[in-house]
Amino acid sequence: MKFLLFPALFVLVSAVRYDGYQTLSIQPRDDTQLKFLSSLESKLEGKVNFWSYPSTTTRRSTDVLVPPQFLDEFKELLESVGLEFSIMINDVQALIDETMPSREIDAAADFDYSVYHTYDEIQQWTADIATQYSSMVELFQIAESGEGRPINALKIRTGGIETKKAVYWQGGLHAREWITPATVMYITNSLLENYGIDPDVTEILDTFDFVIVPAVNVDGYIYSWTNDRLWRKTRSNNAGSVCRGVDPNRNYPYQWGGEGASTSACSDTYRGSKAASEPEVDQTAQWLLDSNQEYVCFIDFHSYSQLWLAPWSYTARAILPQEKDDHDAASAKAVNALQSVYGTEYIYGPSARTLYAASGCSVDWGFASLKAKYSYVLELRDDGTYGFLLPERQILPTGRETYEAIKALCIHMVEEYK
């Protein structure tokens, strides 16, 4: 597949700078420390930024971005209650500079799956791959962003006009998680180029239709390239607030407005003024509900932490779905296949019990509203060295191992439904 954009030099510099910022990795030892750490997110809003949130598990630390003017005070605060911490990233801006692409686009070159791509490049990729595989891929606009940009989707269908059970995948719901569109595109291309060659892939694509959206939150994604590398939310205006954007993964219309979702427009986990207030969420969800297909799989790709998470997300107190054992069986096959490639370890389990409670999330909507049995949220690489600033040299390894995981999951589904 050739890259058809006109030649251009991209020197990508974020307007918001993080000179002297550090990311601290904090590990609470008991419930008292966990509760204290949980209270800090709202108390220190605007001073620090939580990259990950206090978890009831012992595996996962809480990673917090701290500005230089508050570093000493924040460290003293942690030490005063005996909270152990380490420096995860010593200078965040230095890492941004190291990992921010600066490159020349060659219009004659093949699409490069080993680098991060801009919104325009992703749009071109969807058009090109639909042309390259025109006998089995349809390109369509699934939604329009808050700022009026098209959100493209691909539908993969083999075997004529018969409507099959369907699979839905999306990336880029959180803007700064660049590895997710890159991984979704890599997996999509791998499936298409191996159809008719790999018997497993052929059976998967002959059993299910696929709807794939590489990047959902396109306004936020563009903003993370041009203005703030660490931007997470959409770019909508919030009435009565100078703070912009809604966390789209707290905005889905199932169990909206509960645990783990902020009412503050300035918070990175702001839930929005109402469920599905964001067109990116509302329109993609409505398209799926109106598409007259039975969805058996819904996967929302995120980063970071190396987790394979199933419902429920909205609370750890909910009775787990009766499908839990099968969720776990399929997850185990996926993470074992993933680990077989490079040894990368993932943990799997119900989202709120494995990680933390977060309401209004895509995985719960996919399971409860769309009725997709195999609904998961994937937290891709890494587990706390680079966080959201994963270097480009890890794009292909992430794609390769996740591709094997997805194949294992899909083969499990073939055995279930065929």
Buried (B, 14 or more C-beta within 10 A) or exposed (E): BEBEBEEEEBEBEBEEBBEBBBBBBBBBEEEEBBEBBBEBBEEBBEEBBBBBBBBBEEBBBBBBBBBEEBBEEBBEBBEEEEBEBEEBBEBBBBBBBEBBBEBEBEEEEEBBBEBBBBBEBBBBBBEBBBEBBEEBBEBEEBBBBBBEBBBBBBBBBBEEEEEBBBBBBBBBBBBBBBBBBBBBBBBBBBBBBBBEEBEEBBBBBBBBBBBBBBBBBBBBBBBBBBEBBBBBBBBBEBEEEEBBBBBBBBBBBBBBBBBBBBEBBBBBBBBBBEBBBBBBBBBBBBBBEEBEBBBBBBBBBBBBBBBBBBBBBBBBEBEBBEBBEBBBEBBBBBBBBBBEBEEBEBBBBBBBBBBBBBBBBBBBBBBBBBEBBBBBBBBBBBBBBBBBBBBBEBBBBBBBBBBBBBBBBBBBBBEBBE
